[in-house]
Amino acid sequence: MKNAAGKIRGQLEQQIRRRLLQAIFEQRLPPGARLTEEVLAETFNVSRTVIRQVIARLAQDGILVKNTSGATHVASPSKVEAKQMLAVRRMIEPEIVKYLANQANNLSFADLLVHIESEARARRAEDGGTLVRLTGEFHLLLARMTGNAVLARLMTELQALICLAILLYATGNDACHEDEHRRMVDAIKAGDGSAAAVLMIHHLDHIEADLNLEESTRPGFEIGAALNWLSGGG
């Protein structure tokens, strides 16, 4: 019974982590937002023990930050940190698409193609929050396709932090150009790793060009709207 209860609690913690990450990917939870165990426990209707574990895991990944006073905030990447994260992506992501292209004959592209269509629908519907999440999840899906769990975890952390940096420093609304992801997938499917890597580098160039890392502005934010969405009310 104790093992079963632990398994259920572990699944619950994972669901809450995913929901919080989704809120970050959709830019509902901004950098610096203050979160408390009490409020999150009430929002998700779970015990503070569960929330404490969720916070500990996300803090370990650098997505949440616990201050010496005990307060917890969503990470607020500095301009230097944003540049460092982009540099890491340039090291990793061209290699990911080259690896996938080399393995193209052994891979299923069904989920990736469905994802691309979901991006297109969100773009047509002008659903900005969903589009931001989907364009970020595209990169996570590529990492998961490698079958490397360590790489997938690293990309999840990087993508969450990049979403926060975009919210802080973006100058436009669409760093992901409409056909860039589809063209990358076409190159991977064709087994052309070199072309896929070049397309990824150009894609990262566009993301970086959309960030003003010299001067930042922070948008206004109301925590109540985010908590309502997290609890399923939005």
GROMACS elastic network, one bead per residue, 0.5 to 0.9 nm:
[ bonds ]
;  ai    aj funct       b0    kb
    1     4     6  0.50612   500
    1     5     6  0.61584   500
    1     6     6  0.85802   500
    2     5     6  0.51435   500
    2     6     6  0.61801   500
    2     7     6  0.86396   500
    3     6     6  0.50303   500
    3     7     6  0.61628   500
    3     8     6  0.86779   500
    4     7     6  0.50679   500
    4     8     6  0.62514   500
    4     9     6  0.86353   500
    5     8     6  0.51297   500
    5     9     6  0.61601   500
    5    10     6  0.85263   500
    6     9     6  0.50865   500
    6    10     6  0.60509   500
    6    11     6  0.86387   500
    7    10     6  0.50083   500
    7    11     6  0.62533   500
    7    12     6  0.86231   500
    8    11     6  0.51465   500
    8    12     6  0.62076   500
    8    13     6  0.86737   500
    9    13     6  0.61393   500
    9    14     6  0.85955   500
    9    50     6  0.71342   500
   10    13     6  0.51247   500
   10    14     6  0.62505   500
   10    15     6  0.87221   500
   10    50     6  0.85126   500
   11    14     6  0.50601   500
   11    15     6  0.62413   500
   11    16     6  0.87471   500
   12    15     6  0.51083   500
   12    16     6  0.63201   500
   12    17     6  0.86581   500
   12    46     6  0.88534   500
   12    50     6  0.78622   500
   13    16     6  0.52041   500
   13    17     6  0.61787   500
   13    18     6  0.86379   500
   13    50     6  0.62137   500
   13    51     6  0.73417   500
   13    53     6  0.71914   500
   13    54     6  0.57644   500
   14    17     6  0.50818   500
   14    18     6  0.61722   500
   14    19     6  0.86262   500
   14    54     6  0.76751   500
   15    18     6  0.51365   500
   15    19     6  0.62193   500
   15    20     6  0.87337   500
   16    20     6  0.61959   500
   16    21     6  0.85299   500
   16    44     6  0.76697   500
   16    51     6  0.82646   500
   16    54     6  0.72012   500
   16   230     6  0.88946   500
   17    20     6  0.51766   500
   17    21     6  0.61166   500
   17    22     6  0.85199   500
   17    54     6  0.61266   500
   17    55     6  0.83657   500
   17    57     6  0.83957   500
   17    58     6  0.74456   500
   18    21     6  0.50115   500
   18    22     6  0.60181   500
   18    23     6  0.85829   500
   19    23     6  0.62539   500
   19    24     6  0.87410   500
   19   230     6  0.67690   500
   20    23     6  0.50191   500
   20    24     6  0.63959   500
   20    25     6  0.86904   500
   20    29     6  0.80596   500
   20   230     6  0.72769   500
   21    24     6  0.50152   500
   21    25     6  0.60857   500
   21    26     6  0.85295   500
   21    29     6  0.89264   500
   21    63     6  0.87153   500
   21   156     6  0.89352   500
   21   160     6  0.68291   500
   22    26     6  0.60284   500
   22    27     6  0.83453   500
   22    28     6  0.84573   500
   22   133     6  0.70274   500
   22   160     6  0.88633   500
   23    26     6  0.52015   500
   23    27     6  0.60525   500
   23    29     6  0.55965   500
   23    30     6  0.87978   500
   23   133     6  0.86454   500
   23   226     6  0.75985   500
   23   229     6  0.82035   500
   23   230     6  0.73046   500
   24    28     6  0.58344   500
   24    29     6  0.50905   500
   24    30     6  0.68237   500
   24    31     6  0.87335   500
   24    74     6  0.88844   500
   24   133     6  0.82717   500
   24   160     6  0.65248   500
   24   161     6  0.86679   500
   24   163     6  0.68018   500
   24   164     6  0.70205   500
   25    28     6  0.76862   500
   25    29     6  0.84308   500
   25   129     6  0.79824   500
   25   130     6  0.84637   500
   25   132     6  0.65216   500
   25   134     6  0.81848   500
   25   136     6  0.69435   500
   25   137     6  0.82366   500
   25   159     6  0.80303   500
   25   160     6  0.62756   500
   25   163     6  0.58896   500
   25   164     6  0.80717   500
   26    29     6  0.79363   500
   26   128     6  0.81310   500
   26   130     6  0.60182   500
   26   131     6  0.78435   500
   26   132     6  0.57409   500
   26   134     6  0.85184   500
   26   163     6  0.82392   500
   27    30     6  0.60787   500
   27   129     6  0.66230   500
   27   132     6  0.77151   500
   27   133     6  0.80517   500
   27   163     6  0.71127   500
   27   164     6  0.74152   500
   27   166     6  0.89924   500
   27   167     6  0.68118   500
   28   129     6  0.79430   500
   28   221     6  0.89118   500
   28   223     6  0.88884   500
   28   225     6  0.81404   500
   28   226     6  0.56873   500
   28   229     6  0.83373   500
   29    32     6  0.86650   500
   29    33     6  0.66395   500
   29    74     6  0.75599   500
   29   164     6  0.85605   500
   29   221     6  0.85788   500
   29   223     6  0.77565   500
   29   226     6  0.62116   500
   29   227     6  0.88630   500
   30    33     6  0.58254   500
   30    74     6  0.69832   500
   30    75     6  0.85067   500
   30    76     6  0.81678   500
   30   164     6  0.64337   500
   30   167     6  0.68818   500
   30   168     6  0.81442   500
   30   218     6  0.89697   500
   30   219     6  0.86680   500
   30   221     6  0.75577   500
   31    73     6  0.77623   500
   31    74     6  0.52533   500
   31    75     6  0.54295   500
   31    77     6  0.75901   500
   31   164     6  0.56713   500
   31   165     6  0.78840   500
   31   167     6  0.75680   500
   31   168     6  0.72380   500
   31   218     6  0.86582   500
   32    64     6  0.89715   500
   32    65     6  0.88761   500
   32    72     6  0.89633   500
   32    73     6  0.52794   500
   32    75     6  0.58308   500
   32    76     6  0.53590   500
   33    72     6  0.84423   500
   33    73     6  0.53087   500
   33    74     6  0.52523   500
   33    75     6  0.81354   500
   33    76     6  0.87526   500
   33   221     6  0.84853   500
   33   223     6  0.73079   500
   34    71     6  0.72928   500
   34    72     6  0.58342   500
   34    74     6  0.65863   500
   34   223     6  0.83069   500
   35    38     6  0.86364   500
   35    39     6  0.71049   500
   35    40     6  0.70566   500
   35    71     6  0.74483   500
   35    72     6  0.54594   500
   35    73     6  0.57296   500
   35    74     6  0.75341   500
   35   223     6  0.89958   500
   36    39     6  0.53816   500
   36    40     6  0.61669   500
   36    41     6  0.84265   500
   36    71     6  0.69535   500
   36    72     6  0.63901   500
   36    73     6  0.84695   500
   37    40     6  0.52639   500
   37    41     6  0.58702   500
   37    42     6  0.85007   500
   37    47     6  0.89458   500
   37    48     6  0.57948   500
   37    49     6  0.85871   500
   37    51     6  0.59961   500
   37    52     6  0.65800   500
   37    55     6  0.82537   500
   37    72     6  0.86233   500
   38    41     6  0.52072   500
   38    42     6  0.62572   500
   38    43     6  0.85887   500
   38    47     6  0.87682   500
   38    48     6  0.65311   500
   38    51     6  0.85374   500
   39    42     6  0.51667   500
   39    43     6  0.60357   500
   39    44     6  0.86967   500
   39   227     6  0.84495   500
   40    44     6  0.60962   500
   40    45     6  0.80509   500
   40    46     6  0.82897   500
   40    48     6  0.79782   500
   40    51     6  0.67798   500
   40   227     6  0.79485   500
   40   230     6  0.89668   500
   41    44     6  0.54100   500
   41    45     6  0.55185   500
   41    46     6  0.50357   500
   41    47     6  0.56567   500
   41    48     6  0.53935   500
   41    49     6  0.86507   500
   41    50     6  0.78966   500
   41    51     6  0.61004   500
   42    46     6  0.67545   500
   42    47     6  0.81881   500
   42    48     6  0.86655   500
   42   231     6  0.87491   500
   43    46     6  0.80449   500
   43   227     6  0.64849   500
   43   228     6  0.76019   500
   43   230     6  0.69619   500
   43   231     6  0.51805   500
   43   232     6  0.89403   500
   44    47     6  0.87445   500
   44    51     6  0.88448   500
   44   230     6  0.74525   500
   44   231     6  0.56509   500
   44   232     6  0.88064   500
   45   231     6  0.83378   500
   46    49     6  0.82580   500
   46    50     6  0.66714   500
   46    51     6  0.74358   500
   47    50     6  0.54701   500
   47    51     6  0.66995   500
   47    52     6  0.87734   500
   48    52     6  0.59163   500
   48    53     6  0.86423   500
   49    52     6  0.50399   500
   49    53     6  0.65058   500
   49    54     6  0.88320   500
   50    53     6  0.53384   500
   50    54     6  0.64272   500
   50    55     6  0.88082   500
   51    55     6  0.61030   500
   51    56     6  0.84829   500
   52    55     6  0.52072   500
   52    56     6  0.61308   500
   52    57     6  0.87425   500
   53    56     6  0.50084   500
   53    57     6  0.62572   500
   53    58     6  0.86947   500
   54    57     6  0.52893   500
   54    58     6  0.62738   500
   54    59     6  0.84754   500
   55    58     6  0.52079   500
   55    59     6  0.58643   500
   55    60     6  0.84020   500
   55    64     6  0.69729   500
   55    65     6  0.87782   500
   55    66     6  0.86710   500
   55    72     6  0.80706   500
   56    59     6  0.50898   500
   56    60     6  0.60779   500
   56    61     6  0.87181   500
   56    64     6  0.83815   500
   56    66     6  0.88208   500
   57    60     6  0.50318   500
   57    61     6  0.64114   500
   57    62     6  0.87868   500
   57    63     6  0.89315   500
   57    64     6  0.86988   500
   58    61     6  0.50160   500
   58    62     6  0.62988   500
   58    63     6  0.53301   500
   58    64     6  0.54503   500
   58    65     6  0.82824   500
   58   157     6  0.88986   500
   59    63     6  0.56981   500
   59    65     6  0.54497   500
   59    66     6  0.69186   500
   59    72     6  0.87135   500
   59    75     6  0.88060   500
   60    63     6  0.76814   500
   60    64     6  0.78915   500
   60    65     6  0.86077   500
   61    64     6  0.75925   500
   61   154     6  0.87208   500
   61   157     6  0.61694   500
   62    65     6  0.65539   500
   62    74     6  0.89911   500
   62    75     6  0.69390   500
   62   157     6  0.73753   500
   62   161     6  0.80554   500
   63    73     6  0.88418   500
   63    74     6  0.62776   500
   63    75     6  0.53288   500
   63    76     6  0.87079   500
   63   157     6  0.69677   500
   63   160     6  0.69563   500
   63   161     6  0.64852   500
   64    72     6  0.66640   500
   64    73     6  0.56853   500
   64    75     6  0.50841   500
   64    76     6  0.88524   500
   65    71     6  0.82994   500
   65    72     6  0.55855   500
   65    73     6  0.53039   500
   65    74     6  0.61864   500
   65    75     6  0.56644   500
   65    76     6  0.87093   500
   66    69     6  0.79896   500
   66    70     6  0.59968   500
   66    71     6  0.57112   500
   66    73     6  0.65354   500
   66    74     6  0.89441   500
   67    70     6  0.52820   500
   67    71     6  0.53987   500
   67    72     6  0.63102   500
   67    73     6  0.79625   500
   68    71     6  0.74479   500
   69    72     6  0.89192   500
   73    76     6  0.83191   500
   74   164     6  0.86786   500
   75   161     6  0.74643   500
   75   164     6  0.75034   500
   76   161     6  0.82105   500
   76   164     6  0.67451   500
   76   165     6  0.73284   500
   76   168     6  0.80588   500
   77    80     6  0.79458   500
   77    81     6  0.56625   500
   77    82     6  0.61074   500
   77   161     6  0.70461   500
   77   162     6  0.83637   500
   77   164     6  0.70379   500
   77   165     6  0.59315   500
   77   168     6  0.83282   500
   78    81     6  0.50490   500
   78    82     6  0.61337   500
   78    83     6  0.86681   500
   78   165     6  0.78241   500
   78   213     6  0.88028   500
   79    82     6  0.50208   500
   79    83     6  0.63042   500
   79    84     6  0.86722   500
   79   165     6  0.79893   500
   79   169     6  0.82319   500
   79   212     6  0.87263   500
   79   213     6  0.53531   500
   79   214     6  0.74229   500
   79   215     6  0.85690   500
   79   216     6  0.83996   500
   80    83     6  0.52056   500
   80    84     6  0.62966   500
   80    85     6  0.87609   500
   80   213     6  0.80712   500
   81    85     6  0.61454   500
   81    86     6  0.86104   500
   81   165     6  0.87923   500
   82    85     6  0.51490   500
   82    86     6  0.62698   500
   82    87     6  0.86275   500
   82   161     6  0.81207   500
   82   162     6  0.69786   500
   82   165     6  0.61301   500
   82   166     6  0.88521   500
   82   213     6  0.79044   500
   83    86     6  0.51582   500
   83    87     6  0.61976   500
   83    88     6  0.87665   500
   83   208     6  0.84473   500
   83   213     6  0.79089   500
   84    87     6  0.50071   500
   84    88     6  0.63225   500
   84    89     6  0.87423   500
   85    88     6  0.51115   500
   85    89     6  0.63149   500
   85    90     6  0.87419   500
   85   158     6  0.67430   500
   85   161     6  0.80464   500
   85   162     6  0.71895   500
   86    89     6  0.50497   500
   86    90     6  0.63094   500
   86    91     6  0.87996   500
   86   158     6  0.88093   500
   86   162     6  0.79140   500
   86   204     6  0.78104   500
   86   207     6  0.89119   500
   86   208     6  0.73428   500
   87    90     6  0.51192   500
   87    91     6  0.64916   500
   87    92     6  0.88939   500
   88    91     6  0.50760   500
   88    92     6  0.62911   500
   88    93     6  0.85018   500
   88   158     6  0.86349   500
   89    92     6  0.51061   500
   89    93     6  0.55562   500
   89    94     6  0.82150   500
   89   155     6  0.84314   500
   89   158     6  0.79340   500
   89   204     6  0.80047   500
   90    93     6  0.59279   500
   90    94     6  0.66292   500
   90    95     6  0.87851   500
   90   200     6  0.85161   500
   90   201     6  0.68472   500
   90   204     6  0.72494   500
   91    94     6  0.69440   500
   91    95     6  0.73117   500
   92    95     6  0.54522   500
   92    96     6  0.63360   500
   93    97     6  0.64612   500
   93    98     6  0.86142   500
   93   139     6  0.81807   500
   93   142     6  0.87636   500
   93   143     6  0.82375   500
   93   197     6  0.78210   500
   93   200     6  0.70200   500
   93   201     6  0.82132   500
   94    97     6  0.54394   500
   94    98     6  0.62684   500
   94    99     6  0.86577   500
   94   193     6  0.86756   500
   94   194     6  0.87588   500
   94   196     6  0.73533   500
   94   198     6  0.73655   500
   94   199     6  0.84024   500
   94   200     6  0.57704   500
   94   201     6  0.65955   500
   95    98     6  0.50291   500
   95    99     6  0.60260   500
   95   100     6  0.85750   500
   95   193     6  0.86141   500
   95   197     6  0.69270   500
   96    99     6  0.51631   500
   96   100     6  0.62487   500
   96   101     6  0.86558   500
   96   142     6  0.71966   500
   96   143     6  0.66643   500
   96   146     6  0.73646   500
   96   197     6  0.82813   500
   97   100     6  0.50225   500
   97   101     6  0.60683   500
   97   102     6  0.85971   500
   97   142     6  0.73524   500
   97   143     6  0.86602   500
   97   184     6  0.80066   500
   97   185     6  0.86873   500
   97   187     6  0.88863   500
   97   188     6  0.65862   500
   97   193     6  0.64688   500
   97   194     6  0.87922   500
   97   196     6  0.59414   500
   97   197     6  0.60513   500
   97   200     6  0.77271   500
   98   101     6  0.51044   500
   98   102     6  0.62898   500
   98   103     6  0.87351   500
   98   188     6  0.74300   500
   98   191     6  0.83749   500
   98   192     6  0.75927   500
   98   194     6  0.65623   500
   98   195     6  0.85197   500
   98   196     6  0.64580   500
   98   197     6  0.60225   500
   99   102     6  0.51806   500
   99   103     6  0.64123   500
   99   104     6  0.86292   500
   99   146     6  0.75539   500
   99   188     6  0.88731   500
   99   193     6  0.71317   500
  100   104     6  0.58215   500
  100   107     6  0.79605   500
  100   142     6  0.80190   500
  100   145     6  0.75135   500
  100   146     6  0.66101   500
  100   188     6  0.63324   500
  100   189     6  0.83999   500
  100   191     6  0.79720   500
  100   193     6  0.76406   500
  101   105     6  0.83799   500
  101   187     6  0.73333   500
  101   189     6  0.63533   500
  101   190     6  0.71256   500
  101   192     6  0.58639   500
  101   194     6  0.87358   500
  101   196     6  0.76150   500
  102   105     6  0.79379   500
  102   188     6  0.79720   500
  102   191     6  0.57662   500
  102   192     6  0.76700   500
  102   193     6  0.65572   500
  103   106     6  0.55238   500
  103   107     6  0.64947   500
  103   146     6  0.88670   500
  103   188     6  0.87660   500
  103   191     6  0.75640   500
  104   107     6  0.52562   500
  104   108     6  0.80463   500
  104   109     6  0.86863   500
  104   188     6  0.65437   500
  104   189     6  0.56109   500
  104   190     6  0.73586   500
  104   191     6  0.57428   500
  105   108     6  0.83252   500
  105   189     6  0.79581   500
  105   191     6  0.79498   500
  107   145     6  0.79107   500
  107   189     6  0.87809   500
  108   111     6  0.75835   500
  108   112     6  0.83777   500
  108   145     6  0.88070   500
  109   112     6  0.52029   500
  109   113     6  0.61074   500
  109   114     6  0.86267   500
  109   185     6  0.84991   500
  109   189     6  0.77966   500
  110   113     6  0.53036   500
  110   114     6  0.62585   500
  110   115     6  0.86355   500
  111   114     6  0.51234   500
  111   115     6  0.61371   500
  111   116     6  0.87173   500
  111   141     6  0.85554   500
  112   115     6  0.50097   500
  112   116     6  0.62893   500
  112   117     6  0.87966   500
  112   138     6  0.76988   500
  112   141     6  0.72283   500
  112   142     6  0.80434   500
  112   185     6  0.78843   500
  113   116     6  0.50447   500
  113   117     6  0.63845   500
  113   118     6  0.86905   500
  113   182     6  0.82628   500
  113   185     6  0.80881   500
  114   117     6  0.51815   500
  114   118     6  0.62996   500
  114   119     6  0.88163   500
  115   119     6  0.63302   500
  115   120     6  0.87248   500
  115   134     6  0.75469   500
  115   137     6  0.87738   500
  115   138     6  0.71950   500
  115   141     6  0.89252   500
  116   119     6  0.51171   500
  116   120     6  0.63805   500
  116   121     6  0.88315   500
  116   134     6  0.85836   500
  116   135     6  0.87441   500
  116   138     6  0.79440   500
  116   181     6  0.72676   500
  116   182     6  0.66024   500
  116   185     6  0.89571   500
  117   121     6  0.62607   500
  117   122     6  0.86779   500
  118   121     6  0.51277   500
  118   122     6  0.62441   500
  118   123     6  0.85742   500
  118   131     6  0.84937   500
  118   134     6  0.76087   500
  119   122     6  0.51866   500
  119   123     6  0.61346   500
  119   124     6  0.86636   500
  119   130     6  0.82068   500
  119   131     6  0.59472   500
  119   132     6  0.89622   500
  119   134     6  0.60497   500
  119   135     6  0.68611   500
  119   178     6  0.88936   500
  120   123     6  0.50597   500
  120   124     6  0.61794   500
  120   125     6  0.85959   500
  120   131     6  0.84583   500
  120   178     6  0.78867   500
  121   124     6  0.51079   500
  121   125     6  0.61091   500
  121   126     6  0.84691   500
  121   127     6  0.85949   500
  121   131     6  0.87361   500
  122   125     6  0.50603   500
  122   126     6  0.60008   500
  122   127     6  0.51418   500
  122   128     6  0.73028   500
  122   129     6  0.88056   500
  122   130     6  0.63923   500
  122   131     6  0.54426   500
  122   134     6  0.85449   500
  123   127     6  0.62872   500
  123   128     6  0.73566   500
  123   130     6  0.87649   500
  123   131     6  0.63425   500
  123   178     6  0.82367   500
  124   127     6  0.77733   500
  125   128     6  0.85187   500
  126   129     6  0.89647   500
  126   131     6  0.81124   500
  127   130     6  0.56647   500
  127   131     6  0.61193   500
  127   132     6  0.87379   500
  128   131     6  0.50673   500
  128   132     6  0.61266   500
  128   133     6  0.86788   500
  128   173     6  0.82113   500
  128   174     6  0.89026   500
  129   132     6  0.52698   500
  129   133     6  0.64069   500
  129   134     6  0.87162   500
  130   133     6  0.51397   500
  130   134     6  0.60783   500
  130   135     6  0.85650   500
  131   134     6  0.50566   500
  131   135     6  0.59759   500
  131   136     6  0.84372   500
  132   135     6  0.53618   500
  132   136     6  0.62726   500
  132   137     6  0.86348   500
  132   163     6  0.82761   500
  132   174     6  0.84432   500
  132   176     6  0.87948   500
  133   136     6  0.52329   500
  133   137     6  0.60836   500
  133   138     6  0.86744   500
  133   163     6  0.86454   500
  134   138     6  0.61212   500
  135   138     6  0.52069   500
  135   139     6  0.72791   500
  135   176     6  0.71335   500
  135   181     6  0.82866   500
  136   139     6  0.57356   500
  136   140     6  0.69680   500
  136   159     6  0.63938   500
  136   160     6  0.82794   500
  136   162     6  0.88858   500
  136   163     6  0.77366   500
  137   141     6  0.60735   500
  137   142     6  0.86417   500
  137   156     6  0.85144   500
  137   159     6  0.80258   500
  138   141     6  0.51227   500
  138   142     6  0.64442   500
  138   143     6  0.88593   500
  138   181     6  0.78639   500
  139   142     6  0.51901   500
  139   143     6  0.64557   500
  139   144     6  0.88116   500
  139   155     6  0.76373   500
  139   156     6  0.88011   500
  139   159     6  0.78983   500
  140   143     6  0.50822   500
  140   144     6  0.62192   500
  140   145     6  0.86652   500
  140   152     6  0.65320   500
  140   153     6  0.87922   500
  140   155     6  0.60553   500
  140   156     6  0.62487   500
  140   159     6  0.76582   500
  141   144     6  0.50497   500
  141   145     6  0.61815   500
  141   146     6  0.89898   500
  141   152     6  0.82749   500
  142   145     6  0.51636   500
  142   146     6  0.69617   500
  142   152     6  0.86345   500
  143   146     6  0.55835   500
  143   147     6  0.75906   500
  143   148     6  0.73763   500
  143   149     6  0.84871   500
  143   151     6  0.63393   500
  143   152     6  0.51603   500
  143   153     6  0.87974   500
  143   155     6  0.68991   500
  143   156     6  0.89542   500
  144   147     6  0.55358   500
  144   148     6  0.65903   500
  144   149     6  0.70345   500
  144   151     6  0.76575   500
  144   152     6  0.53166   500
  144   153     6  0.88817   500
  145   148     6  0.78556   500
  145   152     6  0.87790   500
  146   149     6  0.84153   500
  146   151     6  0.82739   500
  146   152     6  0.83926   500
  147   151     6  0.84994   500
  147   152     6  0.81667   500
  148   151     6  0.53727   500
  148   152     6  0.63229   500
  148   153     6  0.88784   500
  149   153     6  0.62458   500
  149   154     6  0.86290   500
  150   153     6  0.52547   500
  150   154     6  0.62619   500
  150   155     6  0.87091   500
  151   154     6  0.50589   500
  151   155     6  0.61432   500
  151   156     6  0.85812   500
  152   155     6  0.51843   500
  152   156     6  0.61677   500
  152   157     6  0.87772   500
  153   156     6  0.50880   500
  153   157     6  0.64012   500
  153   158     6  0.86695   500
  154   157     6  0.53105   500
  154   158     6  0.61901   500
  154   159     6  0.85766   500
  155   159     6  0.58260   500
  155   160     6  0.84153   500
  156   159     6  0.52421   500
  156   160     6  0.62134   500
  156   161     6  0.86860   500
  157   160     6  0.53209   500
  157   161     6  0.63193   500
  157   162     6  0.86194   500
  158   161     6  0.52322   500
  158   162     6  0.60318   500
  158   163     6  0.86019   500
  159   163     6  0.61288   500
  159   164     6  0.86932   500
  160   163     6  0.51697   500
  160   164     6  0.65301   500
  160   165     6  0.88239   500
  161   164     6  0.50751   500
  161   165     6  0.62473   500
  161   166     6  0.86284   500
  162   166     6  0.60342   500
  162   167     6  0.85444   500
  163   166     6  0.50332   500
  163   167     6  0.62682   500
  163   168     6  0.87250   500
  164   167     6  0.50902   500
  164   168     6  0.63564   500
  164   169     6  0.86780   500
  165   168     6  0.50375   500
  165   169     6  0.59022   500
  165   170     6  0.76212   500
  165   211     6  0.82229   500
  166   169     6  0.52069   500
  166   171     6  0.85634   500
  166   207     6  0.86767   500
  166   210     6  0.83624   500
  166   211     6  0.66693   500
  167   170     6  0.60335   500
  167   218     6  0.78854   500
  167   219     6  0.81567   500
  168   211     6  0.86176   500
  168   212     6  0.89086   500
  168   216     6  0.62715   500
  168   217     6  0.63520   500
  168   218     6  0.57380   500
  168   219     6  0.77448   500
  169   210     6  0.81430   500
  169   211     6  0.51262   500
  169   212     6  0.52261   500
  169   213     6  0.63140   500
  169   214     6  0.87660   500
  169   215     6  0.75237   500
  169   216     6  0.53331   500
  169   217     6  0.68321   500
  169   218     6  0.81074   500
  170   173     6  0.74777   500
  170   175     6  0.84499   500
  170   207     6  0.87862   500
  170   208     6  0.89125   500
  170   209     6  0.89026   500
  170   210     6  0.55461   500
  170   212     6  0.61298   500
  170   213     6  0.86455   500
  170   216     6  0.84935   500
  171   209     6  0.88290   500
  171   210     6  0.55286   500
  171   211     6  0.58740   500
  171   212     6  0.62803   500
  172   175     6  0.69688   500
  172   210     6  0.61234   500
  172   211     6  0.81553   500
  173   176     6  0.89315   500
  173   210     6  0.85528   500
  174   177     6  0.66103   500
  174   178     6  0.86541   500
  174   207     6  0.86698   500
  174   210     6  0.82187   500
  175   203     6  0.84041   500
  175   204     6  0.89441   500
  175   206     6  0.58411   500
  175   208     6  0.82168   500
  175   209     6  0.80764   500
  175   210     6  0.59157   500
  175   211     6  0.88100   500
  176   179     6  0.83718   500
  176   180     6  0.69894   500
  176   181     6  0.80278   500
  176   203     6  0.71097   500
  176   204     6  0.88540   500
  176   206     6  0.71491   500
  176   207     6  0.67920   500
  177   180     6  0.56635   500
  177   181     6  0.81043   500
  177   203     6  0.79864   500
  177   206     6  0.80590   500
  178   181     6  0.75590   500
  178   182     6  0.82921   500
  179   182     6  0.52806   500
  179   183     6  0.60695   500
  179   184     6  0.86447   500
  180   183     6  0.52532   500
  180   184     6  0.63040   500
  180   185     6  0.87804   500
  180   199     6  0.73210   500
  180   200     6  0.82753   500
  180   202     6  0.87814   500
  180   203     6  0.67067   500
  181   184     6  0.51427   500
  181   185     6  0.63145   500
  181   186     6  0.87243   500
  181   199     6  0.86760   500
  181   200     6  0.85205   500
  181   203     6  0.83241   500
  182   185     6  0.51028   500
  182   186     6  0.62098   500
  182   187     6  0.87215   500
  183   186     6  0.50347   500
  183   187     6  0.62824   500
  183   188     6  0.86809   500
  183   196     6  0.80471   500
  183   199     6  0.75841   500
  184   187     6  0.51633   500
  184   188     6  0.62327   500
  184   189     6  0.86334   500
  184   195     6  0.79811   500
  184   196     6  0.52569   500
  184   197     6  0.81795   500
  184   199     6  0.60823   500
  184   200     6  0.69631   500
  185   188     6  0.50468   500
  185   189     6  0.60654   500
  185   190     6  0.84957   500
  185   196     6  0.76971   500
  186   189     6  0.51524   500
  186   190     6  0.61507   500
  186   191     6  0.87308   500
  186   192     6  0.88071   500
  186   196     6  0.82839   500
  187   190     6  0.50642   500
  187   191     6  0.63566   500
  187   192     6  0.52860   500
  187   193     6  0.69982   500
  187   194     6  0.85884   500
  187   195     6  0.61961   500
  187   196     6  0.51863   500
  187   197     6  0.89706   500
  187   199     6  0.86448   500
  188   191     6  0.51056   500
  188   192     6  0.58388   500
  188   193     6  0.62941   500
  188   195     6  0.82639   500
  188   196     6  0.59654   500
  189   192     6  0.76356   500
  190   193     6  0.84936   500
  191   194     6  0.89326   500
  191   196     6  0.86812   500
  192   195     6  0.55343   500
  192   196     6  0.62678   500
  192   197     6  0.87337   500
  193   196     6  0.50150   500
  193   197     6  0.60566   500
  193   198     6  0.86160   500
  194   197     6  0.51858   500
  194   198     6  0.62922   500
  194   199     6  0.86817   500
  195   198     6  0.51414   500
  195   199     6  0.61783   500
  195   200     6  0.86115   500
  196   199     6  0.51190   500
  196   200     6  0.61745   500
  196   201     6  0.87055   500
  197   200     6  0.50269   500
  197   201     6  0.62272   500
  197   202     6  0.86754   500
  198   201     6  0.51267   500
  198   202     6  0.62604   500
  198   203     6  0.85443   500
  199   202     6  0.51207   500
  199   203     6  0.60728   500
  199   204     6  0.86686   500
  200   204     6  0.61872   500
  200   205     6  0.85033   500
  201   204     6  0.51165   500
  201   205     6  0.61122   500
  201   206     6  0.87561   500
  202   206     6  0.63959   500
  202   207     6  0.88202   500
  203   206     6  0.52274   500
  203   207     6  0.64892   500
  203   208     6  0.88012   500
  204   208     6  0.61335   500
  204   209     6  0.84560   500
  205   208     6  0.51949   500
  205   209     6  0.60055   500
  205   210     6  0.86449   500
  206   209     6  0.50259   500
  206   210     6  0.62678   500
  206   211     6  0.89764   500
  207   210     6  0.53330   500
  207   211     6  0.69035   500
  208   211     6  0.53333   500
  208   212     6  0.83133   500
  208   213     6  0.89164   500
  209   212     6  0.75670   500
  211   214     6  0.88020   500
  212   215     6  0.59656   500
  212   216     6  0.67709   500
  213   216     6  0.68610   500
  218   221     6  0.88290   500
  221   225     6  0.86868   500
  222   225     6  0.59610   500
  222   226     6  0.72789   500
  223   226     6  0.52900   500
  223   227     6  0.62942   500
  223   228     6  0.86763   500
  224   227     6  0.51626   500
  224   228     6  0.61034   500
  224   229     6  0.86477   500
  225   228     6  0.51490   500
  225   229     6  0.63138   500
  225   230     6  0.87235   500
  225   234     6  0.80178   500
  226   229     6  0.51311   500
  226   230     6  0.61809   500
  226   231     6  0.87080   500
  226   234     6  0.84940   500
  227   231     6  0.62128   500
  227   232     6  0.87086   500
  227   233     6  0.85357   500
  228   231     6  0.52986   500
  228   232     6  0.65358   500
  228   233     6  0.50850   500
  228   234     6  0.60807   500
  229   232     6  0.51415   500
  229   233     6  0.50888   500
  230   233     6  0.72439   500
  230   234     6  0.76673   500
  231   234     6  0.79382   500
